[in-house]
Amino acid sequence: MKSCGRLILPLLSLLFIVAGCSQKIEPIKSKDTQSTLQYQQQPAQHHIAASKSANSNFNQIGHLLLAAQAYLEAHQINQANSLLTSLSDKVSLDSRLKYKHQYLTAKFLQLTDNNDQALLILDDLKTKPLSTYQKDEVLFLASSIYQLTGQPLEQVENLTQLSPASTTPLVNEQIWQAISKLPLSTLELFQQQANYTFQGWLDLGRVTQRNMSQPDVLKQQLLLWQQQYLNHPAAIQLPSNLQAAIEVEAYQPNAVAVILPLQGKLVQQAQAIRNGILTKLYQIPVEQRPVVHFIDSEQGLELAYQQVQNLGSEFVIGPLLRSEVDESLTLNNQPQNQLFLNYPQQLKADSHKYYFSLSPNTEAENAANYLFGQGIKRPIVIHKQNSTSQRMFDTFSQQWYQHTGVQVESYKYKNSRDLKDIVAKALGSADSLTRINKIKNLLNVAVEADFRSRTDVDGIYLIASGQEVKLIKPFIDVNLSRAGTKIKTFTASRANLPAAQLGRELNGMMINDMPIIFSDNEQAKLIAKVWPQWGLSQKRLFAFGYDALALIPQLAQMKVFNEYQFSGLSGALTSEANGQIKAQQAWGQVYNKRLIKQ
């Protein structure tokens, strides 16, 4: 692809690239009178020993506070708590000691998952006269709490108030990663901010989101943004992924080949995908519309790719099956630009290869992200004992562990006959009933007692079919004690059912599915009119095909700008650096036999 050239104003590459916003950032240490209480990378015992030979009360208490900080950095929480408790009455003799004690208390609360209390302390500290180092220390801790609790705007607001010395390229990249992951609808809510730097980042996010699909327009809008924010850190040093996005040229093929099974056992699925592609095709203006050729994969891939060459196609969509994707990657006559409709066994990065799939594993990964974002602390997973459900659970569990460092508790069932006992075991009601029966037998009298269910669980993720979920949900409801709290239940698209089958027993259930399933947009209305007999699976395949063609002009930018989300019928679509396209689907809640989008 050709280069579009650089912006007129100097745009240097970033010195650092942050991976997943997880690298530790700290305030730049100063040489002022506060240096005695600045964190030093020494073990706690070093500071405890130094406190014993200190020549003043200030230095003695200061070293003990630094020892508490060393304990916190080493995640020795109990030792830190004991030391902070013992010093609580001794720090009032100096404002610096009092500040350090409050700051470390907030850090202790953060490490013990008491984030709201920690933020109250930090907000109070922000109102007090602080040195530059102290202010930066507070802002860094507050931003890390907001990042952990999924509040990116608040995270950015704190990072943009740092002193110039602490606002490093690493900090700016972290700010940009947080901003660029926000949907445009969220960014539009915050138009005027008193903080010049914060406002500049928000405007940069808006400019990027509005124009990402048009690199030339984006380039022009970025020049205007730079002129408005001449002194902004990003005006001098544009985020690296944004620089890459404006330099790459979008795919604009004149001819597209689509390889699908046009005969055989998958012909109905292929037909739904084909209808989605054609629907999108005829929505493209005539002057920009490519010629689309459909090629049958059932004739063999060697022949199919030979046809691609003979037709002069500049971009290929397909094939559909994983085995065909694997075979395609071994062929010599494979085209340069291609969007496969499945993931291969071993995904290898290639600058012009992309992989799009209706993957249950991606759905499970998104579910873990969603539950975490909803504030769920202790979920359990109930899933069927088969290979697909096991892979979905493994993906959910791995993603949850990345968020929390905690392994997810799970319960398997073989068939519907197991469900009653499995749910009772998962919620602890079986143990409660056993204890009640033992007491009755011991006393040999009638005992009136209500069973108790677990109070530590606040979410249940079900990996099951729609009919199985209709059995599981009532079992969950009856196994929750009256004294206990309601537990939110979530499930995947495989459990979604046609509207006529959404019974009242599913009330409150959260279901993950494609946006087209929830909406009444033009495409959904078209399906209802032209293909009224279609079920949910065919609607999903239609959306899959529609998005496959719609993605082509976006793919090059998406690969280099991984935070960019393309709003498709199948979900909010993003690309990994290796070309793997992932769909973040929508969530809806069942209420009075209707699935209502949240």
N, C-alpha and C positions, 0 to 999 in steps of 0.2 A: 504493500500500500504506500502511496505517496505521502510525503510530509506536507503538512499545511503551513509550516513555518512557525516561528516563534512570535510572541507578542512584541510590540514595539518597545515597551518598557522592559528593563532587564528583569528576567525571571530566572533566578539561579535555582539549581536543584537543591533539595533539602539535604542537610548533612546526615540526618538520621531518618530511618523509616521505622515507625512503631509497629510492632506486631501485636494486634489485638488489644491495644490500649492497656497492656498489662505491665509495661516496664515501670520501674519505680522512679519517680521524680521527686526532687527535694529542693528546698530553698538554698540559694547560694549563701555560704557562711560568710559572715562579716567579721571585722576586726574591732568592733566597738566593745563597750564595757559589758555587753551581755554575753561575751564569748565563753565565760566560765560555764554557762548553762546550755551552750550549744552541744548537740549530740555528737559524741565522739565514738568511733567504732572500737570500743574497748569492752571487754566482758564486765558483767556486773561486779564481780569480785575485785576487779581493779579499782572501781570507784568506791566500793565499801572500804577497801584498805586505805585509799586516799583520804576518805572521810575521817578516819581515826587519827591521822596526823595533820588534819587541817588546822590552820592558824586562826580561824574565826568561825563563829556560828554560821555565817553566810556560806562559807566554803564547805563546811561540814554538811549542812543540809543540801547544798547544791550538788555535792558528790553523791549523796544518797538519792536525790532525784534522778541524777544521771544513771545511777545503778538501776532504779526502777524502770527507766527508759530502756536500758540494755536488756532487762528481763522481758519487757514488752516486745522488743525487736526479736528476741529469741523465742517468743511465744511461751514464755514461762509465766503464765497469767497469774497463778496463785501467789508466787513470790512477789510479783509486781504489786498485786493488790495489798498484800500484807505491808509492804514498805510504804505504799501511798497512804494507807490507813494510819500507820504509825506517825506519819509526818503531817497529817491534816491539821493538827493544832499548833504546829511549829512554823508554818510558812507565812503567817500573817505579819511577821516582823519586817518583810521586804516585799515590795510589789513584784519584783522579778521572780522571787521564789513562789509567790502566790500564783503568778501567771503560769509558771512551769508546772505546778501541781495541778492546776485546772486543766491545762493542755493534756497532761499525761492521763488525767482522769477521763477526759474525753476519748483519748486513744484506747484506754482500757475498755471503756463502754463500747467502742466500735468493735474491738476484737472479741467481745463477749456478745455481739449481735444486739446491742442496745443502741441502735443508731439514732433513734429519735432523741434519746437523752443526751447522747454525745453532741448532736447538732444544737441542742438548747444551750449547752455550755459554750460551744464555739460561737454561736450567735451573740452570746453575752460578751465574750472576749472581743469580738469585732467592734463593740461599742466603746471599748476602753483604749486609752493611749498606749500604743505598742510600738516597739522598735520595728524597723523594716524587716529584720529577720523573724521576729515574733509574728508579725502580720502574715508574712509569707508561709510560715509554719502552719498557722491556723487555716489559711486558704487552701493549702495543699491537703491537709487532713479532711477538711470539709468537702473538697472536690472528690477525694477518693471515696468518701461515704456516699456521695450522690452517684458516683459511677457504680458502686457496688449495689446500690438500691434502684438502679435503672432510672435515674433522673438526669438525663444528659444536659438539659438546659441549665439546671442549677449547677451541674458540674462545670460547664463552660463559663457561667457567670462568675464563679469563684476563680477559675484559672485566669480569666481576663483582668482580674484586679491585682495580679502579682506585680511585684516591682520589676523594672526593666532588667535588672541583673538576673532575676530568676526566670524570666520569660525566654527560655532557651528554644532552639529549633525543635527539640523533643517535646516541649510543652505545646508549641504551636501545632505540631502534627497530631498530638492527642486531642487538642481542641477541634481540629478539623475532622478527625475521625468521628468524634461525637456529633458534630454539626451535620456532617454529610450522611449520617444514618437516619436523621430525622426526616419524616415525610414532609412534603411541601405544605400539606394542610396544617401541620403543627407550626412550621416556620412562619406561615402567613398570620398566625395569631399574635405574633410579637413584632410589631412594626416600629415602635419608637422606644428606645432604651437610653437611659442617661449615660451609660458607660459607652464611650466612643468605640473602644476595641470590641466590646461585646456586640454592639450594633453592626459593626463592620463584618464580623463573622456571620451574623444572621443574614445580612444582605448578600454576602458571598454564597451562602447556602441556597438562598432563594434564586439568585441568578443562575447558579449551577443546575438546580433541579428543573427550572423552567426551560432551560435551553440545551440540556445534555444531548437530546436527540438530534440537534442541529449544530454541529461543531463550528461552522462558520459564524452563525449567529452568537453562539456562546463566546467565541473569540472576541467579537465586537462588544458584547455586553461586559466582558471582563475588563476590557480597556476602559469603558465608562466607569466601572466600579473602581478601578485603580485611580482614576482621576479624582473620584469623590473621596477616596481614602488614601491619600498620598503617603501618610505617615503610618499606615497600618502595617503590622508585621507581615501579613500575607500579600500586601501590595509589592513589597520588596522581594519577597521570597514565596512565590506561589506554591501551595501544597503539591508534592511530587506527582500524586496520581491525577490531579487536575491538569497539571502541565502535560502529562502524557495523553490525557483524553482529548485535549485540543490539538495535539500534534498528529493524532491518528486519523486516517481517512475512513469514513463510513463505507460499508459495502453497498453498492448500488448496481446490482447485476441486471443486465438486460434479459437474461434467460436463466430460469431456475428449473432444475430437474428434481422431481420428488420420487424417491424409490420406496414403494409400498407393496405389500402382498395383494395384488389385484384379483387373485383367485385363491382357492383353497379355504382352509378352516378359519383364517383370520380376515376374510374378505369383508365381513360386516364392520369389524373394528376399523379396517382401513378405509371403508367408505365414509364412516363418520369423520375420520381425520381429513379425508379428501374434501368433504363438504365444508369443513372449517377453513381449509386453505382457500378454497374457491370463494367462500363468502368474504374473506379478508381481501383476496385478490381484486374483486370487483368493487371494493371500497377505496382502492388506490386510484388517484387521478389518472386518467388515460395516458397523459404525457409521461408519467412516472411508472406506469404499470409494466412489470416484466412479463415475458412469455413464460408460461409454466407448462412443463411436460411431465406427465405421470408415467413412470416406468415400473414394470412388474418385477418384483424381487424374486418371484417364484421361478423365473426362467434361469436363475443362477446369477450370482453377483458379477462374475467375469463379463457376461453378456450385458448385464445392466449398466456397468460402468463404461463398456464400449459404446453403448447407446448415448450415454452422457457426453462422451467425447464427440461422437458423430453429430449430435444436436448443437454442439457449441455452448453448452450450459456453463455459466460462470459461477454458479452456486448450487449445492446439492443439499436437499433435505432428506433424511433417512439414511439407511434403512431402519426398520422398526425393532427387530428382535436383537437381544444382546448377542446371541451367537453370530448374527450377521454383522454387527458392529465389530466384534472381535475379528471376524474374517476380513472385513473391509480394511482394517488397519494393517493387514499383512499383504495386501495386493499392491502390485507395482503401478497399475493404471488408475490408482485412486486420485480423485480430483483434489485441487488445492484447498478450496473453501467449502466447508461442509458443516451442517448441523445434524448430528446423529440424533435419532429419536429414542435413544436408550444409552445407558452407561455401559462401558466395557468392563470386563473382569479386572483388567489392570489399566487404569487411566494414566496416560502419558501426555504431558503438556505439549501442545503444538500451536504455533501462533495463529493458525487459521482453521483449527478444528474445535468444535463446540459439541457439548453433550447435554441433551434435554430429555428428561424422563419423568413419567408419573410415578415417582419412587415412594413406596410406603416408608422407607427409611428416612427420607427427607421430611416426610410428614411427622414422623416420630421425633425427629430432631427439633422441628419447629414447635411441636407440642411442649417439649421440655423448656424451650425458650419462653413460650407463652405462659406456662404455669409459673415459671420463675418470675416473669414480669408482672404477673397478677398477685404476687406476694405469697404464693404457696410456699410453706416452709418444710412440710413433711408429707410428701405424697406417697401413696403406694400404687403399685401397678398390678392389675388383674388381667391375665392374658391366657389365651388358649395355648395348649401344648402342641404347636406345629412350627415348621421352620420359618414361615413368614412372620408369625407373631413373635417368635423368639428373636429374629433379626430386628424387628421393630423395638422390642424391649431393650435389646443390647444397645441400639442407637440412642434411645431415650435415656437409658442409664448412663451412658458415656457422656452425653451432653449435660445431664443433670450434675454429674460429678465435676465437670468443668466449671459449672456455676458455683457449686457449694462445697466440693471436696467430700461429699457424703454419698455413700452407696444407697441406691433406691431399694426399698423393700418390695418384693414381688411375690405373687401367688399364681400358680398355674392350675388350669383345670383341663381334663381330658374331653369331657362332653357335658351337655346341659344337666345331666343328673348330678354332677359334682358341684354345681353352682351354689346351692343353698349352704352346704357345709363350708365351701371355700370362702364365701363372703362372711359367714359367721366367724370363721377362724381369723380372717384378715382384720375384722373390726373388733375382735376380742370379746364379742357377746357370748360365744360358745363357752369360754372360760368362766365368765360371770354366771351363766346359767348352771354350770357344773358346781360352782361354789354354793349357789343357792340350794341346789338339790342335796348337797352334802349336809348342809345345816338342817334342812327339813328331815333328813333321815336320822341325824344325830338326836334332834329334839323330839322326833316322833310326834310332831304337832303341825298343824297347818300354819305356814308362814307366808305372810304377804310381803313380797319384795319385788322390786322392779330391777331387771338386769341392767348392767352398765356396759356401755361400749367405750372404745378407746377415745381419749381426748387429745392425744398427741398428733393424730392424723388430721390434716386439713384439706386433702385433695386426693381423688382417686382417678387414675387414668386407665380406661378400659380399652383393651385391644381385642376386639371381638366383632362378630357379624351383627347386623341390625337386629335379627331375631334373638340372638343371645343377649344383646344389651337390653332388650325388652324384658328378659327374664332377670337379668342381674340388677337392674335399677330398682325394682320393687324389693328385692332381697336386701339391697343396701338400706333402703328406707325403713324396713321393718327391723333391721339389726342396729339401728341407731337408737340409743336410749333417750327417753324424754328429757333427762337431765343434761344430755350431751349437746354439743353444738352441731349445726348442720355442716355436712361435708360436701364441698363442691365436687361434681363428677364431670369428667371430660372424656371424649372419645374421638376416634378418627373417622375419616370419611367413609371407610368401609362399613361403618355402623349406621350411616345415614339411610333413611328410608323415604320412599315417596310420601307426599303429604297425606294421602289417604291412610297410611299405616302408622303415622306418628300419633300414638295413643297418649292418653293422659298420664299413663305410668312413666312416661319419659319427661314429664314436666321438670324444668330446671336443668336438664342435661345440656352440657355444652358440646357442640359438634363442630369439628373442623372440616371444611370442604371448600371447593372452588368458588370464587365470587359469582360465577355465572349461575350457580345453583341457588344463590340467595336473591339475585337481582331480577328486575324486570326491564333490563336495558334492551336496546334494539336487537341484539343478537338472541337474547332469551325469548323475545317476542317472535322473532323469525322462526326459531326452533318450534315454539308452540304452534305456529301457524302451518309450517311446511312439514314438520316431522312430529306430529302430536303423539305418536305412538312410542316415541323414544323414552327410555328409562334414564336413570341418573348416569350410568356408565357411558352411554352414548353421548350424553351432553358433555361429559368430561372430555371424551375423545375429540368432540367437535372443538371445544375450547383449546385443547392441546394442538390441534392442527392450525387453528386460527392464529394462535400465539407463535407457532413455529415460523410462519411466514412474516408475521408482524415484527419478529425479533431481528430479522436479517439486517436492517439498517442500524440497529442498536448494538449489535454484538461486539464490534471492535472497541467501542467506548466502554461497554460493560466489562470487558476483560481487563482493561487497564485501570478502570475506576470501579472497584469491586463494591463500593457502597451505593452505587447508583441503582435505583429500583425502577424497573419498567412495569407499569400497571397493565397486566394482562387479564384475560378472562379466566386463566387458571390460577392467578395469584399475583403477588408482587414478586417479580422475577429479578434475580441478581445472578452475577457470574463470579465464579472463583477465578483465580489467576490461571488455573489449568484449563479453563473453558467449560467447566461444569456449571450448568444452569440449574438454579434451585428456585422452587416456587414456595413462597410463604402464603399459605391459603388463609381464608377468612374464618372467623368463628361465629357461630350462631347459637342461640339458646332456644330450647323447645318450650313453648308456652301455649297452652290451649290448642294442642294438635297442630301448631305452626312452628316452623323454624325461623326465628327472627335474628337477622344479622346484628351483631354487636358493634 
